[in-house]
Amino acid sequence: MSIRFLLDEHVNKAIQRKLHRMLLPIDDVLAIGDTDAPPKGTSDPDILIWIEKNSYILVSENRRTIPVHIAEHFALGRCFPGVFWIRPGSSVNDIVEELYLIWSASDIKEYQNNTLFIPL
């Protein structure tokens, strides 16, 4: 299965625009608030349920609250396709290059129930 990304609402929208310019299909990179994505203000637990149901990896800078909700998600016997944490101070171009490489060279199953800091 191909990789699809959901960008948290605080992630720079330039990342989404640049990935689309690299010819990633529009539905492979959604941002919170987009038409087919959860609306802005959606709670972290609901975002985790949404990515699980829709097979999207969450790309986020939120390392404060989401880890707690991931633990609660697991405690309920649930799983998730993955969460990528953006390293503080990373440039938009470095993030875009990393996500493009991941999208083009790997499978979503490789990240199941894992978190990863990007860029590597």
N, C-alpha and C positions, 0 to 999 in steps of 0.2 A: 504494500500500500504506500502511495506517495505521501510525502510529508506536507502538512499544512500548518501554518502558523496563525495564532491569534495574538495580536499585540495588545498588551494591557493599555488602559486609557492614558497612562502617563508616559508611554513610550513615544518618542519623537516620530510623528507621522511621515517625516522625510524617509525613514527606513522603508515604510510601505511603498511610497512612491518610487524609490530607487529600485526596489525589488521588482515592481511591476515593469519598470523600464528595462530590466534585465530579462523580460519576457516570462516571468512567472505568471501563471494564470491568476486572474483576479481573485478567484475563490480560494487560492492557495495561501493568500496573505490577507487576513481580515484584521480589523482593529475594532476594539470595543466601541460601540456606537455606529458601526457600519450597518447597512440594511440587514444583512444576514447574520449579524453577530449579536451578542448580548448588548443591551442598551448601556449607555454611560450610567455609572452609579450602581451597577450590578454588584452584589456582594461577592467576596472571595469564594465562599462555599458554593454559590450558584455558578460562578465561573468554572470552578473545578468540575462540577457536574456537567456543565455545557461542553467543556473540552473532552471529557470522558465520552459523552454521548455522540459528539460530532467528530471525534478523532483529530483534534488540533493540538499542537504543542503550544503552550502558553509562553510568550516572551515577555518578561517583566523586569522591572527594576525594584519591585516591592519585596525586599528581603525581610521586612519587619513583621508583616501580618500573615502572608501566605504560608510560610512554613508551619505555623500553628494550625492553619486550616487543612494543610496537607496531612498532618498527623491525625486530625479529626476525621478526615476523609478515609484514611486507611483504617482507622478504628471502626468505621462503619462497614468495613469489608469492601470498600470501593477501590478503584484503580484510576490511573490517569495516563494519558499518552506521553507526558513529560512536561517539564518546566525548564526553560532556559533563563537564567539570571544574567542580566547585562552587567558586566563589570563596571564599577564606577570609573569615570574618566575615559571610557571607550569612545572612539570617534564613530560617527554615523557610518562612514565608509568601511571601517573595520567590522562593524556589526553586520552590515549588508553583505560584505564578502563572506563572512563566516556563515550566515544563514543561507546564502546562495550555495556554498559548498555543501552544507548539510543537506539542503533540498535536492541537489543534483546527484549526490553520491551515497546517500544512505536511505534506509527504510525506517518508517515510524516505529516499528517494533523494537528497534535498537535502543529507543529512549523510554520505553514503557516503564512507568513508575520510578523514573529517575529525574534528578535535577542536574543541571550542568551550567557552569559559568562560561559565558561567551563574551568576547572572543577567547578561544582556548589559550 
